[in-house]
Amino acid sequence: MRPDSWSILEILEHLNLSSGHYVRRLEKIYAGNGKLKLTEQFVPGRWGEKFTQSMLPLPDGSVANPMRTIWFFKPKAAATKGINSLTGFEAMLETQLALLNAARTKGLDGTKVTSTLGPLFRFKPGDAFRFMIAHQQRHFLQLERALKVVSPQQ
């Protein structure tokens, strides 16, 4: 593992910070604090599509557009959080799944979500899900690489 590579807990804590941003905002929308529209087919917004596509790993598992992490999403305190990074990640994923299930009946269009890139970019709820999941896919590949370092037999 490279000296500047993140540990497994650091990767999870980064996902807690970045995905947590979307989950908290989507929770408010799906709890009734936002407008939602159920359509037959979701049509991504311009920025949601652009940023999701740039975030997605390629089919071969490589990352075409490596990006620098914004300072407030760097997992500085992950080492001190220990197992709480893992349990927090599990809880966040359970909430994300509940929100995705709610989206089936409430819709993916409606009140926009401010992106982690700042208020200049706002996503439809469906795009917020897509971007968050694409970002997670990228870091799941990073988790696989980190796990191979700590347990090379797998």
Secondary structure as GFF3:
##gff-version 3
##sequence-region A 1 154
A	DSSP	alpha_helix	8	28	.	.	.	ID=ss1
A	DSSP	pi_helix	29	33	.	.	.	ID=ss2
A	DSSP	beta_strand	36	37	.	.	.	ID=ss3
A	DSSP	alpha_helix	46	55	.	.	.	ID=ss4
A	DSSP	three_ten_helix	71	73	.	.	.	ID=ss5
A	DSSP	alpha_helix	78	81	.	.	.	ID=ss6
A	DSSP	alpha_helix	83	106	.	.	.	ID=ss7
A	DSSP	beta_strand	109	110	.	.	.	ID=ss8
A	DSSP	beta_strand	113	115	.	.	.	ID=ss9
A	DSSP	beta_strand	118	123	.	.	.	ID=ss10
A	DSSP	alpha_helix	125	150	.	.	.	ID=ss11
###
